[in-house]
Amino acid sequence: MTDSLYAAKPWVGLLNEAQRGAISPDDSLVHALRRVVAETPDRTFLTYFDGRLSYREVDELSDSVAGYLAARGLEHGDRVAVLLQNSPHFVIALLGAWKAGAIVVPVNPMYKSGEVTHVLRDGEVAALICSDRAWESYLRETAAAVEESGSPVRIVLTGCELDFQTRGDARVLTFERLPQASDAEDLVAVAKEGHKAPDGRELAPSDIALISYTSGTSGAPKGATNTHGNILYNAERQRTGLGLPDAPVYFAMAPLFHITGMVCQLGASLVSGGSLVLVYRFEGGVVLDAFAEHRPHYTVGPSTAFMALAAHPAVTPDHFASFRNISSGGAPLPPALVEKFRAGFGPYIRNGYGLTECTAPCASVPPQLEAPVDPASGTLAVGVPGPDSVVRIVDDRGEEVPFGEQGEIVVRGPQVVPGYWRRPEATAETFPDGELRTGDIGFMDPEGWLYVVDRKKDMINASGFKVWPREVEDVLYTHPAVREAAVVGVPDGYRGETVKAYISLRPGAETDPDEFAVYCKERLAAYKYPRQVEILPDLPKTASGKILRRELRSRSHDSE
């Protein structure tokens, strides 16, 4: 690596001076929490509508959750699944599980039963912390099915996200409190019981903190093993590399179950001793009201979120007056949107690039600079590599290509995970010699700016959420009218990409294409079901019978 063209770091001068030499005094986000509690215990940590929780309160509440979990038999290294929206419950559950020495498995609340079943089984989850509504509506049955397969969920804690606030907002808090289930404990009650956190379960940087399930080079979601050191590195990178004031106010636009929200919002607020504003989930009017009330300094979200805010009838430049930095990631950021947003509201949106496997960002735009646009392709640069990170561009043989030439983006650095949970073959393929093969296509200019020009061959990126076609196809194949099915991503002006399904029917079957979209919507997260369905007599195939997605993708682009 010392002879690498890219390891020479010709772009080191672009980096913020403080960011280059930052060394965290902590070993984990739990240690960061305790450090802030020791220094400024009464500082506000979480804001949730009209509710406030100080660092001391969050520390005590999460201590009690940790003590309860340990008393119920949770061991160091056991897995705890957390399926919650952006509320204080998520933060308390996460920190409590970590204090108990557990590994957290964050789960997307939009997942349906089949998707959650895979996560619970593959992760061999011992405890589940979720909303009371999710438990009553489908997770009780899901957990029972997992137990029958020999992987029981032993502990269940539920919470109602109406807690920790009194004002609420009917635009997002559209539910009522349910009676406490007899087969689950109330998370908030447990947190207030004053249990003592267990001793002897300190966290090391090399310990696994998260198993973040993501689709990689095969259809079944795999768990990336983000360590405490991985998380801390990128959280510190956010603290030192955004140009924010002391004890900044972060707004949680990205969901906390997603690695971006986990690291760039929650992690960054902890290591900086800042506060984090939560509003349950994204809704344009609610977000703008929170901007006006809490005056945040920083947020990060997909380009689609900023499109929605810019189009909201109530938006004004004053909503963004407090921001010192705004970042976008997870979905392509069109240069036209950056300029339109700046012209209309003032802030410059800074691009970024990362993956779950590198614990969110591996390239970002320094606060004193703006990303260039490649004159040939019109692509906006995603940033420059961070300190101690090497981002290279390689050909199919793994050899470096010159600056300006396209190839696969590979990443080495403190943020790259050690591998996938119990997937040695997938780990060896994706992380040869510890270097992440992203599967994304891009190039780097001589000044060190990274450009992403294409994505993994078949992965669909809808509003920053990654969709693996096989998942959707597997659901389609359970429909009695389907003979063949193939799913591809097609351009979408709002989402960046959307899901399209091509289907051939069984002989004699007659059905409306919209039926398949409804069928999938009932069985998959909302961002995964096909918005477009086209029925063909036959799907194109190779001589061996493999369906040619590339021909279908080309057909979709040709019809635009």
Protein Blocks (a to p, Z undefined) as FASTA:
>chain_A
ZZpmklnopmlmmpcfklmmgccfbfbfklmmmmmmmmmmmbcfbdghjaccdfklmmmm
mmmmmmmmmmnopaehiacdddddddfklmmmmmmmmmnopacddddfkbcfklmmmmmm
mnopabdcddfklmmmmmmmmmmmmmmnopacfbdcdddfkgoiaklpaklmmcccdddd
fkbccfklmmmnopacdehiaccfklcfbdcdddfkbfbdcdddddfklmmmmmmmmmmm
nopaehiadddfbafkbmklmmmmmmmmmmnopacddehiacfklmmmmmmmnopabdcd
dfklmmmmmmpmkbcfklmmmpmbdcdehiacdfklmmmmmmmnopacddddddfklgpa
abdcdfkbccdddfklopacfbdcdehiacddddfkopacdehiacddddddjklcfbde
hilklmmmmmgghiacehpacdddfkopacdfbdcfklcceehiacdfklmmmmmmmpmk
bmbdcddddddfknopacdddddddehiacdfklmmmmmmmmgcfklpcfbdcddfbdcd
dfkopacfklmmmmmmmmZZ
